[in-house]
Amino acid sequence: MPTPPVLVRLVREHVKEFGTAEDGWLFRAAQGGRLLSKEYGEAWKAARLAALTESDAASPLADVPYSLRHAGVSLWLESGVSPADARWCGHRRG
C-alpha cells in the first residue's frame, strides 16, 4: 500500500532511533520475538487510550486496526483520488 512521504519519514526516523528486532522486524513483543495477534490487540487498545480523548476512546472510532485502512481509503477518495486507484489497498471492483 502506498504510504505518504511524511509517514515514511517518521518510520525511518523511528528505526534510526530505536532500531529493529534482531530478526529485522519493526514491531516486537514485550518479551522479545514476533508480536502475536493477542499482543497486537492489547497494544492497539493502549495506543487508542493514549491518543484519543476519553469519549473517543469509549466510542467505536478506530476500534480495530482495520479502521485505519478504511479511513485512509475514504480520505483518498474524498481528496479526489480515482476510485480505480483504490486497488492499491486491495479493494476490487465488484
Backbone torsions as a table, in degrees:
resi	resn	phi	psi	omega
1	MET	NA	132.1	178.3
2	PRO	-59.8	142.6	-179.9
3	THR	-121.8	132.9	179.8
4	PRO	-59.0	142.8	-177.8
5	PRO	-52.9	-35.7	-179.4
6	VAL	-63.4	-36.8	178.6
7	LEU	-73.9	-36.7	175.8
8	VAL	-59.4	-44.0	179.6
9	ARG	-62.1	-42.5	179.4
10	LEU	-62.9	-42.4	179.2
11	VAL	-65.3	-42.9	179.4
12	ARG	-62.2	-41.1	177.8
13	GLU	-63.9	-40.8	178.8
14	HIS	-61.9	-46.0	-179.9
15	VAL	-64.2	-39.9	178.9
16	LYS	-62.0	-40.5	-177.7
17	GLU	-78.7	-42.4	-171.8
18	PHE	-109.7	-14.2	-179.2
19	GLY	72.9	-166.0	178.8
20	THR	-126.0	174.6	175.1
21	ALA	-66.4	166.1	-179.2
22	GLU	-57.1	-31.1	-179.5
23	ASP	-86.8	4.9	177.3
24	GLY	92.4	-7.0	179.9
25	TRP	-72.0	145.9	-179.8
26	LEU	-77.4	-42.9	-178.2
27	PHE	-103.1	135.6	-179.2
28	ARG	-136.6	157.5	179.9
29	ALA	-70.5	158.8	-179.4
30	ALA	-57.6	-36.0	-179.4
31	GLN	-94.1	11.7	-177.8
32	GLY	94.0	166.7	-179.2
33	GLY	81.7	-175.9	-177.8
34	ARG	-73.4	148.5	-179.6
35	LEU	-74.4	123.4	176.7
36	LEU	-82.4	157.1	-178.5
37	SER	-57.6	-36.0	178.4
38	LYS	-62.3	-44.1	-179.5
39	GLU	-68.4	-35.7	178.8
40	TYR	-62.0	-43.4	178.6
41	GLY	-62.4	-40.6	178.2
42	GLU	-65.2	-41.5	178.5
43	ALA	-65.1	-39.1	179.2
44	TRP	-62.6	-44.8	179.1
45	LYS	-61.4	-43.4	179.5
46	ALA	-64.3	-40.2	179.5
47	ALA	-64.9	-40.8	177.6
48	ARG	-60.4	-44.8	-179.6
49	LEU	-64.0	-35.2	-179.8
50	ALA	-75.7	-32.6	-171.8
51	ALA	-96.0	-26.6	-174.1
52	LEU	-102.8	159.1	172.3
53	THR	-67.8	164.3	-179.2
54	GLU	-58.8	-41.9	-179.1
55	SER	-70.0	-38.0	177.8
56	ASP	-67.7	-38.8	179.0
57	ALA	-65.1	-28.9	178.5
58	ALA	-81.2	-11.2	-179.5
59	SER	-91.7	175.0	176.9
60	PRO	-79.2	4.2	-179.9
61	LEU	-56.6	120.8	178.9
62	ALA	50.1	41.4	-176.6
63	ASP	-71.0	-20.7	175.4
64	VAL	-134.3	152.2	-178.3
65	PRO	-55.9	-32.1	179.9
66	TYR	-58.3	-26.0	179.5
67	SER	-57.3	-33.2	-179.7
68	LEU	-65.9	-40.6	178.7
69	ARG	-62.1	-47.4	179.7
70	HIS	-60.9	-45.4	-179.6
71	ALA	-64.5	-39.4	179.3
72	GLY	-62.5	-46.5	179.1
73	VAL	-64.4	-41.7	178.2
74	SER	-60.8	-42.0	178.9
75	LEU	-62.7	-44.5	178.8
76	TRP	-59.0	-46.3	-178.3
77	LEU	-63.4	-42.8	178.0
78	GLU	-65.1	-25.8	-178.8
79	SER	-87.3	-1.4	176.2
80	GLY	104.0	3.9	176.1
81	VAL	-66.6	137.8	-179.4
82	SER	-61.2	135.3	176.6
83	PRO	-56.0	-29.6	178.6
84	ALA	-63.6	-27.9	179.9
85	ASP	-77.7	-6.4	176.6
86	ALA	-63.6	-15.2	177.6
87	ARG	-62.0	-20.4	176.0
88	TRP	-56.0	-30.6	-177.4
89	CYS	-98.3	11.2	178.5
90	GLY	91.6	1.9	177.9
91	HIS	-75.8	141.0	-180.0
92	ARG	-122.5	150.0	174.5
93	ARG	-69.7	137.3	-178.6
94	GLY	-89.4	NA	NA
